Amino acid sequence: MTDMSGKERQAAHRRGYGVSTVYEVLRNEIIELKLPPGSPIDEQQLSDRFSLSRTPIREALVRLATEGLITTLTNRATIVSNIDFLGLAEFFDALTLMYRLTTRLAASNHAASDIDNIESLQKSFEDAVEHRDVLSMISTNRDFHVAIAMAGRNRYYTELFTRLLDEGRRILRLYYSSFNDVLPRQYVGEHQDLIQAIIRRDVEAADSLAAAHADQIVTQIRSYITADSRQSSQIRL
């Protein structure tokens, strides 16, 4: 196999950079709901927008599709994936169960290095909350809970919980919107309570705290969606 020439390496680098840029920009816009569910995704428009050929655009879209953020319809049109509000009850049930299970297992099975990682991610989450950086709040919250799951030493639960957390990123955006992106300190403190229960290896406390943490989030999101639906109905009337 022949080595790539300098120009070929530069082109590959630019292409890789282009894919990452398109992916990150669109991912953030979708998660922040700047690109609302159902919005059309047009390859040519994206090619013009980012001054890239359609090949890196398509590669970025494949990554977004893998994460469930965009969907290709039967007529081959591509849109921002809709949020399954009708299926939220099932989603919340699964999410709550995984909060509890992964935190219980972390309390039983964690190593000291796991705690260091979890506490570091909590510090990043607190910094994001302080700066009202919503995208960072979403990503660090996700990483914090994934780290807890990894400390539980069951890769199947970790993979499932990661998928649920990724799927719920736009739902979590609604959660922060309900507080006008100023998360009350008491809810930031819930993470610290989880950490302390894990450190003590108090399985029952970890379970109870995780259940309460999940319930608070679910209740807040449901209230926000209900209030928003009522407001939209009044506007239409």
Secondary structure, DSSP 8 states (H G I E B T S, - for coil): -----HHHHHHHHHHHHHHHHHHHHHHHHHHTTSS-TT-EE-HHHHHHHHT--HHHHHHHHHHHHHTTSEEE-TTS-EEE----GGGHHHHHHHHHHHHHHHHHHHHHH--HHHHHHHHHHHHHHHHHHHTT-HHHHHHHHHHHHHHHHHHTT-HHHHHHHHHHHHHTHHHHHHHHHTTTT---HHHHHHHHHHHHHHHTT-HHHHHHHHHHHHHHHHHHHHHHHHHHHHHHHHHH-
